[in-house]
């Protein structure tokens, strides 16, 4: 696969100007590059989410690919049906892509996703993760981090670590599981392109900073996403047929130095304003131990 950069990236746009997302939303940037990677040859299915807001209300939309809105719990089942329908009419030119937030993936939608993975259904599933139910005002999800204050957590924030949804999908034996980050759009582009070249259920997890939900200025979205990688909070990697590889900023970090202190990342977000020193130490230890495991898997420990 040829390496893409800002110069040779296609200039055709499938996400046009004007949508209802918040200023600085990382989802817009991620979705723009996802659609570019798909060359617009896709049918997208989404549950209730910020992406539903982006697509807008019929008949007005800023997106040029067809989209099927589906109930919260059934986006993977919807994708399964679309794959079957395209096969029945002999259409091989379109890629089916299910895209849901962390609430629609970690929590409400995991049953349908697990079933589709077990059946080896042939579509790409993308989870954009803003670490909470942001479309409805920042409620706690299975992806919300320890210490983060949400609308449904105690004053000191969530008391549990987030679940590792990529490891869960990897355990299903999917041929391709990867992480991405909206602040590294070319890495995301390459991973979607790679997923397109494969069959079976392919899973991509996209880290998506949320200015209003996380409590940082709208203009700092890219910086927050980059800092997440630099501190080891968001790790960029792919697992292709069982082979693990660090990518982009995480690969560079592994070869050139150690992660920055986690407090540099947390201190820039209002959702961690009440975090205790004890919780901060526990989070740092958790991130450090996880980073060492990734280095070992990559043969860089």
Steps between C-alpha positions, in 0.01 A plus 500: 500500500646838399558749780250784500588853605337842500620561144370186327179460705198521271345846485151365440269566793216276615432704816395845382512825702219553745379257765354515849799377701669712765794724404827309529334157487760236418233281343471735200872469429499123546188445289634718219808277467302178542281596204804602295657161569180330383501707177134567574418141394323404819171463679522622858274393784488687832306479827387793712819700546687820420543359150123504458517872581777546243294335226209728581126464455353368174502628229792733580851362561862601446607140431503359146485127585177315588436450870263268685391618844429211732402448867774536759560130560492375143759676283704181449181308418408774253840461333448124480171557320655749258776253413242230432290735289792610285603139449146407395499762223857430391651833611871461576602864457384631838653457846262480794622702798337507843605802704399551863620683807639333810153480657363325192802267493630429851155495656173495308625354173753238611258205474435553128867579439615182674253292300613653170864435587425137590321452168792663312262745334671704229502868597711765671397610848635833625458619858568870550577532868438827684491316832138561588146552373578848369198542272275504807717706734798288609375198690732220610576218254712186516773707336495790747831516688558476871490839665294670228189684617189433291131569544450157659807460723578609857672831565846337488429347161475147370651239728591234241747475212354484148458164333734410213259463210779433246626207708144371520469511122845350454388210720220436248765409245424785258756530218570865567471708817657844528501822695512848352479859619327795333815708557689257273263491200746353250559200727122457518476528121760227449326267742163539332664432164661186639169385650334546159742252346399224743187296560316404815422740782770766532502721810652848537488700822537877450593723795286813465557795740182688597544869600169557686489156663864501610522867589770645276497788246353424158829606338707238689350180356806399297737583786296291745499203264874526445567533872294185561745310278808669644400396854404144403132558575406434137720237334505460122538143375358232274460125529491338157430126507647484850811710426531808724663824383524848650431777250540875444562703816511195727762329286709817504460530876610140555818550300599848616397535863262430785148644540450842658343514849129426487420806711603718204201359313243485782570853627374653175148354539227623730359151547804415717483809722403297806746215450691402814874439519427137582290456186760683292771260620278200428427628149869566433592149616224353282612692191867415561430128543283492189767680297759244607271219387463663160877541472544132580244399235682715247836347594630835623510444877 
